[in-house]
């Protein structure tokens, strides 16, 4: 390499492992095969001279770092500070036959914003803070993807280069359970994936670590039913599907999922919603009885609830639809928090004798002139109502304890159909 002329500063890096020596001069790099085993010694290292002899350096040296491992080229460039924009994309720019769309890159100081799409002229922002990389979970076989990483810095936005890669047509894709799925029920679990045109068989692997998968078996269809494996609750498991086509094996991407915690649940507990999933439109029933709910509207997942995650409702057409798991006898319990203590049916704040006087917490309205019930919030009171024919006042209870703005409050409602008592 030619050393730059003039008085500018030059970055120099030397990396050695058991197989090679790598020299970096600014952003240029040379790799030389060099299998050396250096003798152990207590002799010191020397900066600015080559001893013995009179080979002394004439100039300035600054910011000397010495690591006890071989750094990657990407790490060296980051530490040098020479990069002006994101660099070293993985998959490499123009790569074809890509199996796993796990995107990574070297970056500069700032906030990385990832743009992605299948049309290079119409990229969309998919992650406004993509530090650490990004994985495309639902790739299409044979599809070319275009992407770019821009960086928000103190001096403005640095626009990155446009990169691309093309997925292989032979790798298995579209896994079920989906990649990185959380709270997967192990009862009746089977593996499936999208068909691969021309494939004659698939080898399915499974394990507790991504680099220690064992062959479950070979199938000719795009599913593996009722695997004879033991899965631990609340644990991440890994699996992979290799495609056999025209005598060639295409190694698939390693997928993962986390199993649902298993609790000792009494028979009377019909449904339990902890709201821990954090994404998607499904409210998982933790009793594992299959009574999952569906999020409607702009209902949002939040990380900090009373215990773990929670759902946030904005009071504008947000709700969760769950199966009608109780009929005549019930106990309904929940924790709630709100800063708005003026909520009620329009014009009925403080009137607690009717079902529709509050805002719904749990609504059992069957529609029309039929028996229904509701658990609601009216101002700073929790209200429980039952109506025999869906009309009129019915039976009502209002909490003696008042809800305080911003505080978590536990509310419980029981009904015994034999005695008609509510509490």
N, C-alpha and C positions, 0 to 999 in steps of 0.2 A: 504494500500500500504506500502511496505517496503521501508524505506528511505535508499538510497545508502550509503554504508559505505565509510570511507576514508575522504580525505580533498577536494574532488572535489566540484565544485559549483553545486547547484541543483536549477532548475527552479520550482517555485511553483505558481499556479494560482487558484483562487477561483472565480467562476461565480455564481451569484444568479439571478433568475428571480422569477416571482410569482408562479411558479410551482415546481421548483427544485433547488438543489445546485449541482454544478459540481466542482470536485477537479481535478486539473491537476498537476502531479508531473513528471517533464521532459516530455516525450511523452505519459505517461500513464494517463488514465482518469477514474474517477468513477462518476456516476450520482446517486444522492439520491433524491427521492421524498421529497419535503419540501415546503409546502405551508405556507409561513410566510408573515405577514404584520408587518413591523418594525415601531415602534413608532417614530414620528418626535422628534428630540432633537437637542439642540445646543451644546451638549457635543462634545469635540474634538475626533478625531481618535488618536490612540496611536500606534506608530511603535516600535517594539522591546520589548514589555512587554504586559502582560495580567493583567489588573488592575480591581478591587483592589486585593492586594496580593503581593506575592514575586515571581511571575512567569515571570522572566526576561530571554530574549533570550541571549545565549552566542555564538557569532559568527559574521559573516559579512553579511550585507544586502546591496544590490545595485540595481539600476535601478527599483525603485518602480513606477508602473503606476496604476492609479485608474480611471476607466471609469464609466460613469453614465448610462451604458446600459450593457446588457448581451452579451458578445462577443461570436462568434462561435468558435468551436474547431479549425477550420482552421485559424481564425484570431489570436488565441492565439499562435499556433505553429509558424506562420509567425513572430509575435512579439518576440517570445522567441529566434529565431535564431537557434533553435536546429535541424531543418530539414537539411539534407545533399543533398536532391534531391527533385523533385516535389512529392507531396503527395495529399491525399484526393481527388481522381478523382470523378467527377460527369458527367455522370452516374457512379455509383460504379463499381469497377472491377468485371466482371462476371455477371452484371445485365442483366436480360431478360425481355422481354415485354416492352422495352423502347419506349415511344411515341415520345418524342422530343429529337433530337440529339444535345442538347446544351451542349457543353463540357466546363468544368471548372475544376480548380485544385488549390491547394495551391502550391506556388513556393518559390524559394530562390532568392537572389539578382543576377540579370543577365538578359539576353535576352532569352525568351522562344522560342524554335523552335518546332513546332508541326509536328509529323510524323503520317500518317494515311493510312489505307488500309484495304482490305478484306482478305489479306493473311498476316499472322503474320511474314512471312519471307521476305516480299517484301513491307515494308512500304515506302511511299513517303513523302518528305517534302512538306507540303501544306501551311505552314505559317511560314516565317522566323522570324517574330516578333509577336508572338501570345499572347502578354500581354492582359489580360482581357477576354480570352476565345475564343471559336470558335464554329460556328454552321454549321453542315452539312445540306445543304438546300435540297438536292435531295436524301433522304434516300430510301432504298429499303426495303419493308416489309419483316420481317423474316431474314434479312441479319445480320450477325455478323461482327462487325467492330473492328479492332485492332488499338491501338494508343499508342503513347509514346511522352513524352515531355522532350527534352534535353535543358539544360541551358548553354548558353555561358557566362562564368564568366571571371574575370581578370586572373584567374589561369588556364583557359582551359575550356574544355567542360565537363559538368556533364551529364552522360547518365541516363535517367529516366527509370522507370520500364515499362514493357509492360502491358497494360491494354486492356480490351475488354468489349463489351456489345452487346446485340442482340436486334434488333428492333422488336416491336410487328408486327404480321401479320394482325391484325385487324384494325389498325389505318389508317385513310385516309392519303394519301401522294401525292406528285406530284401536288401541287396546281397551278392553273392558276386564277389570276395573281400569279406569283412566289413569294415565301416568300421574304420580304424586297424589292420587286420591287419598282422602282422609276418612276415617270412621267407616271403614268397609266391614260389613257384616260377614263373618266367616261361614255362617250357616248356609249351606247350599251354594257356596261360591264356586263358580266356574270361570275359566279364562277364555276369552275370545278376541278376535282381531279381524280386520278387514280382509277380504279375499285378495290373493295375489294371482293375477292372470298367468296361467301356464305352470303354476307351482304343482308339484306332484306330492309333496309331503312337507311337514313342519316338525322340527324338533323343539320341544318345549322344556325350558330350564327354569329352576326355582331355587331360592336360597335365602339365607338371612343376611348375606353380604353381597354387594354387586360383583365382587371378584371371586366369589366362591359358590357359583351356581352349579347345581347338579341336574342331570337329565331326568326329567319326569317320564318322558316317553315320546314316541313319534305318532303323529296323527296325519290323516289325509284331508281332513276338513279344517276350516279356520276356527276351531274351538277345541278346548280340552275340558271335558265335562267331569265333574265330581273328582277332582284330584285327590289321591290318597296321601295327603300330607297333613302334618300337624302345624297349625299356626297359633302363635302366641298373641293374646289380646294386647291392644295398645302398643303394637310393635310394627316397625317398618319391615316389609318383606319385598324381595326383588324377584323379577322374572324376565325371561327373554324368549323370543321365538325366532329360530333360524329357518330360513326358507330354502327348500331344496327344489331346484328348477334346472332341467337339462343336465342333471348330474353335478351341478355346481351348488355349493352351500353359501348363502348370503347371511352373514351374522347380523342379527337384529340388534336394535337398541335395548339397553337394559331399562326396564320400567320398574316403578315401585308403587306401593300403596301401604297405608297404615291401617291396621285393624282396629275395630271399635273396642273400647273397653268393655269387659263383661262383668256385670254386677249381679249379685244375688237379688232378684226382683220377685216380690211376692205376687201372687196371682191377681190380686185386686188392683195392682198398679197397671192401668190400661194404656197409659202413654206418658212419656217423660221427654220433654224438650229442653235440652241444655244450651242449644244454640252455640255450639262450639265449632261448627264447620268452617265459618269464616268467609265462605264464598258460595256462589251458586244459588239456586232457587229451591233447595230442599231443606226442610227442617227435619233432621233425623230424629226418629223415635228411639231413645236409648234403652227402652225395654226390649228391643229387638223383636217386637211383635208385629212390625211392619206398618205401624200407623204413622208413616211419615207425612209431614205437612208440606204445602207449597206456598212460597212467598209470592205475594201479589203486590203490584205497584212498585213504589220506590223504597220498600222496606230494606234497611241497610244492616249489614253485619258490623258490629263494633267489637274491639278486642277487650275492652275493660267494662265488664258487666259486674253483677254482684259476685259471681263466682265464675271466673273465666270470661268467655264471650257472652254477647247478648244481641238482641235485635233492637234497632232504633226505628220508631214510627214517627212520621212527621205530621200526623193529623190530617193528611190529605190523600185519602184513598189507598192507604197502606194497610195491609192485613195479611194474616197467614190462614190458609184454609187447611183444616185437619179433619180426619174422619170423625164421625159422631160416635165416640167410644163409650159414652154413658147415656143412660136413658131416664131412669127414675130415681136411682140412688147414686150419690156421688160425693166425692171430696175434691175440690179444685183448689190448688195452692199455687202461688206465684210470688215473685218479688217484682216490684215496680219502682220506678224513679221518674219524677217529672218536676220541671220548674214552673209549669203552667197549672195553677190551681183555679183557673176560671173556665175549665172545660165542662161542658154539659150539652144536653140537647138544646137547640136554640130557644132561649127564653125560659128555660126551666132550671136554672142554676139554683141549687138549694132545695129543689123539689125532688124527693127520692121515692115517691110512692108508685112510680110507673117504670116499666122496663125501659122505655125509650127516653128516660130523663137524663141519663148519663152518657158518657162515651165508652164504647165497648172495650172490655178487657177479654172476656170470653162470652161469645154470643151463641145461644142455643136456639135461635129463632128458626122454627121449621117452616115458616111462611104461611100466610093465610090464617084462618080461624082454627089454629091447632095449638096444643099446649107448647109453651116455649119458656125459656129461662135466659137470664143474662146476668153477668157479673160485670159491673161497670164502675167508672169513676165519675162522681158528680162533685165538682169543686174540690174540696179537701176531704171528701168522704168516699169510702168504698161502699158500693150498694149492691145487694143481691135481690133479684126479683124472680118470682115464678108466677105464671099466668095459666090458668086451666084451659082457656079457650082462645088464647092469643089476643084477647081484647080486655079492656078494663084495667083496674089497678092490680089485682092479684095479691100475692103475699110479698112483702118487702122487708128487708133488713138493711140498716145503715150502720156503719162502723161508729163506735163511740170514740175510738182513737182517730185523731185527725192526721191527714197526710201533711208532712212538712216539705216545703219546696227543696228539691235537691237531695233529699234523704232517701235511702233505700227503705222500702216498707214491705213487710211480708203480709200477704192477705190470704185467708183460707175460708172456704165456704163448704159446708156439709149439708146434705139433705137425706133424710130417712123417709122413704115413701110409705112405710108401714105406719108410722106415727104422724107423718106430715111435718115433722119438726125440721127447722133450718137453724143453722148456727154459723 
